[in-house]
């Protein structure tokens, strides 16, 4: 890596990881869509591609960690640029979910003849999940995880690294608890993604959120390992901050999902459209 001290630019070494991530990310949607239209065998390719994406991303993280923690290339000015980049990435994720919310409410406020001009359709109306059951439990779990991660961040700022590590472990436990509860909700649900527009919207929105929870859990797992290796300090821990930003974004998206889809998605929307 080369750093221009006058302009505070930095040029990373040649790396194979960006092109690998781009290629794998481009192929994954095709395998998933092929599975949706009946190609069961492509589901195995999807999981293989997802595992490959995980490995490549992990190697990329290792390289960035080496540049930052060991080689010391991430100066204050470069950290500012990385913060702006992370903020733009989270904004792009906000717009990603905004499209799903828009689609959900368009279908709910203007139900078509294909679903008998009712929302949800009569075929699955009695199968809609109770928002005060598993969804409420998951809401509590995710809010607690955001609280424990915030405590860990505050403890790092105060220099108490060991106690921060304990709260990171608690956050990881809560994150995987959320994933487990949502998986149980899916397997015990009475409708699936092919049951009218409601089923499609429900599983697309909650499923992509669950996918982001998995990514956020991986981020937290990595920063926990870095804390164990004493790679964070009071003045240099943006890797932790970026993971915390992402996790709080996941929290906020879930609150919108919980209110708009689990609550406003059935009875209240029907009353509003009368």
N, C-alpha and C positions, 0 to 999 in steps of 0.2 A: 504494500500500500504506500502511496505517496501523498504527502500533505503539503499544500502550498501555504506557508505561514502568512504570506501577505494577504491572500484572498480567502484563506481558511477553507479551501476546497480540499476534498480528499478523493482519491481514485482507488477503488478496490482492485485487488488482484483478479485475474481471470478466474471465473468460477463456472462449473457446469450446472450448478443447482438452479439458477433462474430458468434456463431453457428446459430442464427436466420437469420442473414444477409446471411450466406452461403446457408442455406436451401432455403430461398426465392429467392436468386439470381440464384440458380440452377433450380428452378421450372419455373421461368419467361420465359426463352427462349423456353421451351416446349409449353407453352400456346400461345406464339406469333407465333411459327412455325405452330402450329395446326390451328391458325386463318388464316395464309397465305394459307394453303391447303384446306380451306373451312369450318372449324369449327367456325362459327360465335359466338357461345355461349362462346367459350374460350376467346374472347376478353374481356368479363366482368371479367373473372378470372384474366386476365393480368392486368387490371386496379386495381382490388382489391389487387393483389400481389404488384403492384407498390406502392399503397397507404400504404400497410403494410411495405414495405421496407423503405418508407419515414419516417414512424413513428418510426420504430426500429432504423434507422440511427439517427434520431433526439434525441432519448433517449440516444444513445451512445455518441453523441456530448455533451449532458448535463453532462454525467459522466466525460468525458474528461475535460470539462470546470471546473467542481468541483475540479478535481485533480490539475488543473493548477492554476486557479484564486483564489480558496478558501483555498485549503489545501497546496498549494505552493510546490508540489512535482516535478514540472518541472524545475529542476536546469539548469544552463547554459550547462553543459555537456549533459544532457538529451535532451535539445533543439537542440543540434548539431545532435544527433542521429535521432531526429524527422525530421530535415531538410533533412538529407540524405535519410530517408525513403520516404519523400514527393518527392524528386528529382527522386528516383527510380520509384515511382508510375507514375509520369508524363512521364518518359521515356517509361514505359510499355504502356501508352496511345499513345505515339508517334508511337510505333511499331504497335499498334492496327490500327491506321489510315494509316500507311504505307502499310499494307496489302490491304486495300481498294483502295488506290491509285495505287498500283501495278496491282490489278485486273482491274481497270478502263482503265489503259493505255495498258495493254495486250489486252483487248477486242477492244480498239480503233485503235491500230496500226496493229493488226492482225485480222481484222474482218473475220468471217467464212462464209461458204455458208448458214448457218442458218439465217443470217441477210443480205443475198444478197451481201456479201463482200463490204458493205458500212457502214460508220459510221457517224452519226447515220443511222439506216436503213431508207429506203425510206418511210416506213409507218408512221414514226413520225418525219421525218426531218423538216417539216414545223411547227411542234408543239414545237420545242425546245425553251426554254424561252430566252427572250432578256436579256443579261447580264447587259445592261445599264438601265434597269427598276428597278423592285423590288430588284434583287440581289445587284445592286449598292447602293440602299438606305440602305439595311441591312449592307453593308460593311461600309458605313459612320457611321451608328449607333454603330456598334461594335467597330470601331476604337475610336470613341468618348468615349465609355464606358471604354475602356482601359486607355484612357487619364485621365478621371475623377477619376478612381480608383488609378492611379499612383499619382495624386495630393493629394488624401486622404492619401495615404501612406506617402508622403513627409510631410504632415501637422502633422501626428502622430509623425513622427521623430522629428519635431520641437515643439511638445507639444501642438499644436492647435487642441485639440480633437473636439471641437464643429464645427469648420469649416470642419474638416475631415468628420464629421457625415453628413453635408450637401452634400458633394460630394458623399458620399455613397448612399444617397437617389437618387441623380441624376443618379448614375450608375445603381441602381435598376430599375429606370424608363426606362433607355435605354435598359437594359437587357430584360425587359418584352415587350418593343416595338419591339425588334428584334424577339422575339418569336411570337408576334402577326403578324408581317409582313410575317414571314416564313409560319405561318399557313394559312394566306390569300393566299400566293403564292401556297401552296399545293391545297387548295380548288378551286382556279381559274385556275389551270394548265389544259392543254388539254390532257395530257397523265398521266398514273399512273405506279405503280411499275411493273405491268405485261406486259407493252408494250416494248417488245424486251429487249436485254441486256442493252441498254442505259437507259431505264426507271428504270430497277432494280438497276443498278450502281448509277444512279443519286439519287434515293430516299434512298438507303442504306447509301451512303456517307453523304448527307445533313441531312438525318433523324437522324443518330447517332450523327452528330455534334449538331443538335438541341437538342438532349437528353442531351448532355454534357453542352450545354448552360443552360438548365433547372437546372442541378446539380450545375453549377457555380452560377446561380442566387440564389439558396438555400443557398450556402456558403456565398454569399454576404449579404443575408438577415440575416443570423445568426450573422455574424460579426457586422452588423449594430446594432442588438439588444445588442450585447456585448459592443459596444461603448456607447450606451445609458445607460448601467449599469456601466460605468466607469471601465471596466475590462481590458482595454489596457493602456499601458504607453509607454514612449519613449524607454524604455529598455526591455520591455516585451510585445511583440505583434506578436508572431509568427503565431497565428491563423489568423491574418489579412494577414501576408506575404504569408502563404500557400494558402489562397483564391486568393490573387493577382497573385501568380504564376499560379494557375490553370486557372484563367480568361485570363491571357496573352497567355497561351497555347491554349485556345479556340480561341483567336484572330488570332494567327498565323495559326492554322489549317484552319480557315475560309478564310484567304488570299490565302492559297494554293487551297482550294476548288473553290474560286471565279475565280482565274486565270486558273487553270487546267481544271475544269469541265465546268464552264459557258463560258469561252473564248476559251480555247484550246480544249474543248470537241466537237466542231462541225466543223466549217468552216476551222480553221487553221489546225486541225489534218488531215482533208481530203486533204488539200493542201500539207501537209508534206508527206503524203503517196502516192502521185501521182508519 
